[in-house]
Structures are given as C-alpha cells and as structure tokens.
Amino acid sequence: MIPTASGNNGTSTRPYLIRALHDWCTDNGFTPYIAVFVDASVKVPMEYVKNSEIVLNVSFEATTGMKLGNEYIEFKARFGGASRDIIVPVDHVIAIYARENGQGMAFPAPTEVHTPSDGEPAEAATPSAADRPSPASTGGGLRLASTDRQSPQGAEAPDGESGEASSTPEPPTPSGGRPSLKRIK
C-alpha cells in the first residue's frame, strides 16, 4: 500500500486542477482568470475587493514571477500603475476560467476563515462563516467567478503602459441562460 500525505484521501486536487486549467487556457490562447475568496490570509490590494472576493488576471502577460504552488499562488501584478505582490492560498481560489469563453472550474469556498489578530489591519477581516452565503444560495457551494460583474483585476501588461489596472472586459455571457457547473468528486 502506498502511503499518502493525509490518510486515505491523499493531498488536495485543487492545485493540480488550477495548474492544468491555467495551462489549458495558455495553450489555447485564452486569458486565465481566478476568482479568490479574500480574508486576512490573502495578500491582494484590498481596494479592489468586493463582497470578500476579487477576480485576478493570471496570464503570463499580466503577471511577473508566477508560481502556481501546492499551497500558494504567488506573483507580481500591476494595479493602478504600481507593481504589487500577490499571495493567494490555493484553498481560497473559488474558480479558474478563461475570460474569452467562461470555460473553467469552480471550487467550494474555504471552510476556515482567517480573521485578523492583533496588529493586523481590521479591513482585512471578512464575514464569519455564518454571515457568508450558504452553499444553497450559491448553487451548491460552487460559484463561477463573481457574478456581480465586477471588473477583473490584476494585472496590466508588465510594461505598465496604461497606468491603470487591467480594464479587460468581462467574459461574454454564454447564450441560453445562466451557466451551470457539475460537481466532480
């Protein structure tokens, strides 16, 4: 019998699926975006966070030093013309998808929410689990990106010509109603 990292379940498949979908987007000329649940453990520009979520352009053209690790996604991106370090725990990625066609995968929001301790800024705090939307109200716990049509953030081209965060348009809404996702176990 082969031992695994956490008993019989093995390690999380989430980082592997994120890397695979990032590669798929890149190989097909699509722009990979990630939707991230933001709490105090996530390092992103808080001024771009809405409803405890942020959508980030994670294409190689929009980032510098991208590391898609098993625990964290790390890179530098430009926001408002300034380079910022971004660190996202992999378990806080709630979706990865192609901007151009919306194809991708959604994941459940993290079950543990990190609240700030003494010395951490209060604005990094997020709602308690009781205040967050229930899985039933978000389609069984899965959400594909942010449905409030906030502008995706992250990442201008590394040369920073525009001086503003990426203003890439939202992915087109597929015809035929609201998209649905299948939960894969």
TIGULUM-626547 format. One record per residue (C-alpha): residue number from 0; residue in three letters; x, y, z. Coordinates in steps of 0.2 Angstrom, whole numbers. Example, Ala and Ser with C-alpha at 12.3 -4.5 7.8 and 13.67 -1.06 7.14 Angstrom:
# residues 2
{0; ALA; {62; -22; 39}}
{1; SER; {68; -5; 36}}
# end
This chain:
# residues 185
{0; MET; {0; 0; 0}}
{1; ILE; {7; 17; -4}}
{2; PRO; {6; 30; 10}}
{3; THR; {-2; 47; 6}}
{4; ALA; {0; 64; 14}}
{5; SER; {-17; 64; 23}}
{6; GLY; {-23; 47; 26}}
{7; ASN; {-33; 38; 13}}
{8; ASN; {-38; 54; 4}}
{9; GLY; {-21; 60; -2}}
{10; THR; {-17; 78; -5}}
{11; SER; {-29; 91; -12}}
{12; THR; {-33; 90; -31}}
{13; ARG; {-36; 109; -31}}
{14; PRO; {-18; 115; -35}}
{15; TYR; {-16; 102; -49}}
{16; LEU; {-33; 107; -57}}
{17; ILE; {-28; 125; -56}}
{18; ARG; {-12; 122; -65}}
{19; ALA; {-20; 111; -78}}
{20; LEU; {-33; 124; -82}}
{21; HIS; {-20; 138; -82}}
{22; ASP; {-10; 128; -94}}
{23; TRP; {-26; 124; -105}}
{24; CYS; {-30; 142; -106}}
{25; THR; {-12; 147; -110}}
{26; ASP; {-11; 133; -123}}
{27; ASN; {-27; 139; -132}}
{28; GLY; {-23; 157; -132}}
{29; PHE; {-36; 161; -118}}
{30; THR; {-33; 173; -103}}
{31; PRO; {-34; 163; -87}}
{32; TYR; {-44; 172; -73}}
{33; ILE; {-45; 166; -55}}
{34; ALA; {-59; 171; -43}}
{35; VAL; {-52; 172; -25}}
{36; PHE; {-61; 172; -8}}
{37; VAL; {-52; 186; 2}}
{38; ASP; {-49; 185; 20}}
{39; ALA; {-34; 190; 31}}
{40; SER; {-23; 176; 24}}
{41; VAL; {-24; 183; 6}}
{42; LYS; {-12; 197; 1}}
{43; VAL; {-21; 207; -13}}
{44; PRO; {-24; 225; -15}}
{45; MET; {-39; 227; -3}}
{46; GLU; {-46; 242; -13}}
{47; TYR; {-51; 230; -27}}
{48; VAL; {-60; 218; -16}}
{49; LYS; {-79; 217; -17}}
{50; ASN; {-90; 206; -6}}
{51; SER; {-75; 197; 0}}
{52; GLU; {-70; 192; -17}}
{53; ILE; {-58; 198; -31}}
{54; VAL; {-55; 192; -49}}
{55; LEU; {-37; 192; -55}}
{56; ASN; {-30; 190; -72}}
{57; VAL; {-16; 177; -70}}
{58; SER; {-10; 176; -88}}
{59; PHE; {9; 176; -90}}
{60; GLU; {7; 193; -100}}
{61; ALA; {-1; 201; -85}}
{62; THR; {10; 194; -71}}
{63; THR; {28; 193; -66}}
{64; GLY; {36; 178; -57}}
{65; MET; {21; 167; -57}}
{66; LYS; {22; 152; -45}}
{67; LEU; {7; 140; -45}}
{68; GLY; {12; 130; -30}}
{69; ASN; {3; 117; -20}}
{70; GLU; {-1; 129; -5}}
{71; TYR; {0; 146; -13}}
{72; ILE; {-1; 156; -29}}
{73; GLU; {12; 170; -30}}
{74; PHE; {15; 183; -42}}
{75; LYS; {18; 202; -45}}
{76; ALA; {5; 212; -55}}
{77; ARG; {2; 230; -58}}
{78; PHE; {-13; 239; -50}}
{79; GLY; {-15; 257; -54}}
{80; GLY; {2; 258; -62}}
{81; ALA; {11; 251; -46}}
{82; SER; {18; 233; -45}}
{83; ARG; {10; 224; -31}}
{84; ASP; {15; 207; -23}}
{85; ILE; {0; 195; -23}}
{86; ILE; {-1; 179; -12}}
{87; VAL; {-16; 168; -13}}
{88; PRO; {-18; 152; -3}}
{89; VAL; {-24; 139; -15}}
{90; ASP; {-39; 134; -5}}
{91; HIS; {-45; 152; -7}}
{92; VAL; {-47; 150; -26}}
{93; ILE; {-65; 148; -29}}
{94; ALA; {-64; 147; -48}}
{95; ILE; {-52; 147; -63}}
{96; TYR; {-59; 151; -80}}
{97; ALA; {-55; 158; -97}}
{98; ARG; {-60; 176; -100}}
{99; GLU; {-65; 173; -118}}
{100; ASN; {-77; 159; -116}}
{101; GLY; {-80; 157; -97}}
{102; GLN; {-75; 139; -98}}
{103; GLY; {-66; 133; -82}}
{104; MET; {-70; 126; -65}}
{105; ALA; {-77; 132; -48}}
{106; PHE; {-72; 126; -31}}
{107; PRO; {-80; 127; -14}}
{108; ALA; {-76; 142; -4}}
{109; PRO; {-64; 139; 11}}
{110; THR; {-72; 132; 27}}
{111; GLU; {-60; 141; 38}}
{112; VAL; {-59; 160; 38}}
{113; HIS; {-44; 169; 44}}
{114; THR; {-48; 184; 54}}
{115; PRO; {-35; 197; 59}}
{116; SER; {-26; 195; 75}}
{117; ASP; {-19; 210; 85}}
{118; GLY; {-8; 220; 74}}
{119; GLU; {-17; 215; 58}}
{120; PRO; {-27; 228; 49}}
{121; ALA; {-46; 227; 53}}
{122; GLU; {-51; 230; 35}}
{123; ALA; {-43; 213; 31}}
{124; ALA; {-57; 205; 42}}
{125; THR; {-70; 195; 32}}
{126; PRO; {-88; 190; 37}}
{127; SER; {-89; 175; 49}}
{128; ALA; {-95; 159; 41}}
{129; ALA; {-112; 162; 47}}
{130; ASP; {-113; 179; 38}}
{131; ARG; {-106; 171; 21}}
{132; PRO; {-119; 165; 8}}
{133; SER; {-124; 147; 12}}
{134; PRO; {-120; 134; -1}}
{135; ALA; {-138; 133; -6}}
{136; SER; {-138; 151; -11}}
{137; THR; {-123; 149; -22}}
{138; GLY; {-128; 134; -32}}
{139; GLY; {-122; 120; -20}}
{140; GLY; {-106; 129; -14}}
{141; LEU; {-99; 131; -32}}
{142; ARG; {-98; 148; -40}}
{143; LEU; {-90; 153; -57}}
{144; ALA; {-81; 169; -54}}
{145; SER; {-90; 184; -47}}
{146; THR; {-107; 186; -54}}
{147; ASP; {-109; 204; -49}}
{148; ARG; {-99; 209; -65}}
{149; GLN; {-85; 217; -55}}
{150; SER; {-70; 221; -66}}
{151; PRO; {-57; 208; -66}}
{152; GLN; {-41; 215; -58}}
{153; GLY; {-23; 210; -59}}
{154; ALA; {-13; 214; -70}}
{155; GLU; {-9; 225; -83}}
{156; ALA; {4; 221; -95}}
{157; PRO; {21; 221; -87}}
{158; ASP; {27; 236; -96}}
{159; GLY; {13; 246; -87}}
{160; GLU; {9; 257; -102}}
{161; SER; {-9; 261; -96}}
{162; GLY; {-6; 267; -78}}
{163; GLU; {-22; 258; -73}}
{164; ALA; {-27; 241; -68}}
{165; SER; {-32; 230; -82}}
{166; SER; {-49; 235; -89}}
{167; THR; {-51; 219; -99}}
{168; PRO; {-70; 217; -102}}
{169; GLU; {-79; 203; -93}}
{170; PRO; {-81; 187; -102}}
{171; PRO; {-96; 186; -113}}
{172; THR; {-111; 178; -106}}
{173; PRO; {-115; 162; -115}}
{174; SER; {-132; 162; -123}}
{175; GLY; {-145; 150; -117}}
{176; GLY; {-147; 157; -99}}
{177; ARG; {-136; 155; -84}}
{178; PRO; {-121; 143; -85}}
{179; SER; {-121; 128; -74}}
{180; LEU; {-107; 118; -67}}
{181; LYS; {-106; 100; -62}}
{182; ARG; {-98; 95; -45}}
{183; ILE; {-84; 82; -48}}
{184; LYS; {-80; 71; -33}}
# end
